[in-house]
Amino acid sequence: MGYDTRNPSFTFRFGEYRHGKLTKLAKLNKMPVVDFVRIEILDKFLNGDLVPRAKDDLILEMSKLKLEKIKAEIEYLKLKNRYMETFGTPLSSAATRILKPQIVTTPQQTTALMSPYDEKNNRIQCTDCGILFAWSDRNEWLQQKHEFELHMTNKHNRALTYLEKTVLTDLSFSGVST
């Protein structure tokens, strides 16, 4: 086993941008470019230190959250089925929105920069979680406006923003939602 097999050399070319960037980084660390690439990049990459290990943690955490969401969905469906068996009618849409499991996040004090009214489909959509409020006649339209206000206070623990209040005040019944 010769020196070349024990300590092989690798050669590859960089473009001007990458070479300049590596040269600047090597100068900041006060070492030659070749040593900087070998020690700071290749060795760290081979040891697994260059790539953040948090990626594995994120995948694991995401799997746990997906499992938790599936369990919550199963509980919701069981509750819905028990209601149907007990009373012989399905849950109302308002009760469904209240009982459906939601992902709980920490409340953030951000103001909505987007209007909750979808003019194309003639419906209201929560800008925080995306729940839709649709209607089929004028009475249901009035009910859905009220449901939207309750949703914001009950689910998101906040009052309506100025934009949301303005939209609900200026909104008039213009037909059935699609």
C-alpha positions as CSV (number, residue, x, y, z in Angstrom):
1,M,0.0,0.0,0.0
2,G,1.7,3.1,-1.2
3,Y,1.4,6.7,-0.2
4,D,-1.0,7.5,-3.0
5,T,-3.5,4.8,-1.9
6,R,-3.3,5.8,1.8
7,N,-3.5,9.6,1.1
8,P,-5.3,10.1,-2.2
9,S,-5.6,13.5,-3.7
10,F,-8.9,14.9,-5.1
11,T,-9.1,17.7,-7.6
12,F,-12.1,19.6,-8.8
13,R,-12.7,23.1,-10.2
14,F,-14.6,26.0,-8.7
15,G,-16.2,28.9,-10.5
16,E,-14.9,32.4,-9.8
17,Y,-17.7,33.2,-7.4
18,R,-17.1,30.1,-5.2
19,H,-13.4,30.4,-5.3
20,G,-13.6,34.1,-4.2
21,K,-15.9,33.2,-1.4
22,L,-13.7,30.3,-0.2
23,T,-10.7,32.7,-0.4
24,K,-12.4,35.3,1.7
25,L,-13.5,32.7,4.3
26,A,-10.0,31.2,4.5
27,K,-8.5,34.7,5.0
28,L,-10.9,35.3,7.9
29,N,-9.8,32.1,9.5
30,K,-6.1,32.9,8.7
31,M,-5.4,29.6,6.9
32,P,-4.6,28.5,3.3
33,V,-7.7,27.9,1.1
34,V,-6.8,24.1,0.7
35,D,-6.6,23.6,4.5
36,F,-9.8,25.6,5.0
37,V,-11.7,23.5,2.6
38,R,-10.3,20.2,4.0
39,I,-10.7,21.1,7.7
40,E,-13.7,23.4,7.8
41,I,-15.8,21.8,5.1
42,L,-14.9,18.3,4.1
43,D,-13.9,17.0,7.6
44,K,-17.0,18.6,9.2
45,F,-19.2,17.2,6.5
46,L,-17.8,13.6,6.9
47,N,-18.2,13.8,10.7
48,G,-21.8,15.0,10.3
49,D,-21.2,18.3,11.9
50,L,-21.6,20.5,8.8
51,V,-25.2,19.4,8.2
52,P,-27.4,20.4,11.1
53,R,-28.7,17.4,13.0
54,A,-31.9,19.3,13.8
55,K,-33.2,18.0,10.5
56,D,-33.6,14.5,12.0
57,D,-35.3,16.1,15.1
58,L,-37.7,18.0,12.9
59,I,-38.7,14.8,11.0
60,L,-39.3,13.1,14.3
61,E,-41.3,16.0,15.7
62,M,-43.3,16.2,12.5
63,S,-44.1,12.5,12.8
64,K,-45.3,12.9,16.3
65,L,-47.5,15.9,15.4
66,K,-49.0,13.9,12.5
67,L,-49.8,11.0,14.8
68,E,-51.3,13.4,17.3
69,K,-53.5,15.0,14.6
70,I,-54.7,11.6,13.4
71,K,-55.6,10.6,17.0
72,A,-57.6,13.9,17.3
73,E,-59.3,13.3,14.0
74,I,-60.3,9.8,15.2
75,E,-61.7,11.2,18.5
76,Y,-63.7,13.8,16.5
77,L,-65.1,11.1,14.2
78,K,-66.1,8.9,17.2
79,L,-67.9,11.9,18.7
80,K,-69.7,12.6,15.5
81,N,-70.8,9.0,15.1
82,R,-72.0,8.8,18.7
83,Y,-74.1,12.0,18.1
84,M,-75.6,10.5,15.0
85,E,-76.4,7.2,16.8
86,T,-77.9,9.0,19.8
87,F,-80.0,11.7,18.1
88,G,-80.4,10.3,14.6
89,T,-79.3,13.5,12.9
90,P,-75.9,14.7,11.9
91,L,-74.1,17.5,13.7
92,S,-74.9,21.1,12.5
93,S,-72.2,22.9,10.6
94,A,-71.8,25.4,13.5
95,A,-71.3,22.5,16.0
96,T,-68.9,20.8,13.6
97,R,-66.7,23.9,13.5
98,I,-66.7,24.2,17.3
99,L,-65.9,20.5,17.9
100,K,-63.4,19.9,15.1
101,P,-59.9,19.6,16.5
102,Q,-57.7,22.5,15.8
103,I,-53.9,22.8,16.0
104,V,-53.3,24.9,19.0
105,T,-50.6,27.5,18.5
106,T,-49.3,30.3,20.7
107,P,-51.3,33.4,20.0
108,Q,-49.4,35.9,18.0
109,Q,-50.4,39.6,18.0
110,T,-50.3,40.2,14.3
111,T,-52.8,42.1,12.4
112,A,-54.5,40.6,9.4
113,L,-53.3,42.2,6.2
114,M,-55.6,40.2,4.0
115,S,-59.4,40.6,3.7
116,P,-61.4,37.6,5.0
117,Y,-63.9,38.0,2.2
118,D,-63.4,35.9,-0.9
119,E,-65.4,37.8,-3.6
120,K,-64.9,35.3,-6.3
121,N,-66.5,32.5,-4.4
122,N,-68.7,34.8,-2.3
123,R,-67.7,33.4,1.1
124,I,-65.7,34.4,4.2
125,Q,-62.5,32.7,5.2
126,C,-60.5,32.9,8.4
127,T,-57.1,34.4,7.6
128,D,-55.6,32.6,10.7
129,C,-56.6,29.0,10.1
130,G,-58.4,28.9,6.8
131,I,-61.9,27.8,7.9
132,L,-64.6,28.7,5.3
133,F,-67.9,30.3,6.1
134,A,-70.3,29.8,3.3
135,W,-74.1,30.4,2.9
136,S,-77.0,29.3,0.8
137,D,-79.5,32.0,1.6
138,R,-79.8,35.4,3.3
139,N,-80.6,34.1,6.8
140,E,-77.6,31.7,6.7
141,W,-75.5,34.6,5.4
142,L,-76.4,36.6,8.6
143,Q,-75.7,33.5,10.7
144,Q,-72.3,32.9,9.1
145,K,-71.2,36.5,9.7
146,H,-72.0,36.0,13.4
147,E,-70.3,32.6,13.4
148,F,-67.1,34.2,12.0
149,E,-67.0,36.7,14.8
150,L,-67.5,34.0,17.4
151,H,-64.8,31.9,15.7
152,M,-62.3,34.7,16.0
153,T,-63.0,35.2,19.7
154,N,-63.3,31.5,20.7
155,K,-60.7,29.8,18.5
156,H,-58.1,32.6,18.2
157,N,-58.7,34.5,21.4
158,R,-58.7,37.9,19.7
159,A,-61.1,40.6,18.7
160,L,-61.7,41.4,15.0
161,T,-59.1,43.6,13.4
162,Y,-60.1,46.9,11.8
163,L,-60.0,45.3,8.3
164,E,-62.2,42.4,9.4
165,K,-64.7,44.7,11.1
166,T,-64.8,46.9,8.0
167,V,-65.3,44.0,5.7
168,L,-68.2,42.5,7.8
169,T,-69.8,45.9,8.1
170,D,-69.6,46.8,4.4
171,L,-70.5,43.2,3.2
172,S,-74.0,42.8,1.8
173,F,-75.8,39.7,0.7
174,S,-75.0,39.1,-3.0
175,G,-76.0,35.5,-3.5
176,V,-75.2,32.0,-2.7
177,S,-71.6,30.9,-1.9
178,T,-69.8,28.5,-4.2
